[in-house]
Amino acid sequence: MDKTNEEGVAITKNASPFAQTYFHGTRSDLKTGEFIEVGFNSNYGQRKNAKYIFLTATLDAAIWGAELASGEGRERIYLVEPTGPIEDDPDLTDKKFPGNPTQSYRSTHPFKIVGEVVHWQNHAPEQVKAMKEGLEKLKAQGIDSLNDQ
């Protein structure tokens, strides 16, 4: 039987805390319960085998991830839970945005898909075009990191 605290709120013995959920933007068609793992071709840059996988705590950064992902599939944003340690994404935090305001992270450990965001607002087409042009300029300068994919 559940006990109650001083305020009369039930305390359940089997209560479990929520895990921190993050976002992952992509064009890959995945299902809840599947895992996003390293070792597959990246959605970005030269599409090499990815050393890292990326996630963010902000919906805006996940929208950018979906909009900039290679391929023809539908843009998707998944809710994911990391299965191991995560660390700041140095492409964004050290080079562009000190302090990690985009809350962007990377890991070598899988992310479990726990849901999908189905309603969200794309950036304006002009913004996406400007971002893609900026990335092409960096690529022309030999800057195409994604943390050495």
Number of C-alpha atoms within 10 A of each C-alpha: 7 10 10 11 9 6 6 8 10 12 12 11 9 7 7 7 6 6 9 10 18 24 27 29 27 26 19 19 10 15 13 13 12 13 18 20 17 19 14 14 14 20 20 18 18 14 13 14 14 20 18 21 24 27 28 23 19 15 20 17 19 25 22 19 24 23 22 21 21 18 12 8 12 12 21 23 26 26 23 27 21 22 13 10 11 16 12 19 23 18 16 18 17 12 9 10 13 11 11 15 12 19 18 24 22 20 21 19 17 20 26 20 22 16 17 17 13 9 8 11 8 14 13 8 10 9 11 15 13 11 15 14 12 12 16 15 13 13 14 10 9 9 12 18 14 20 13 11 19
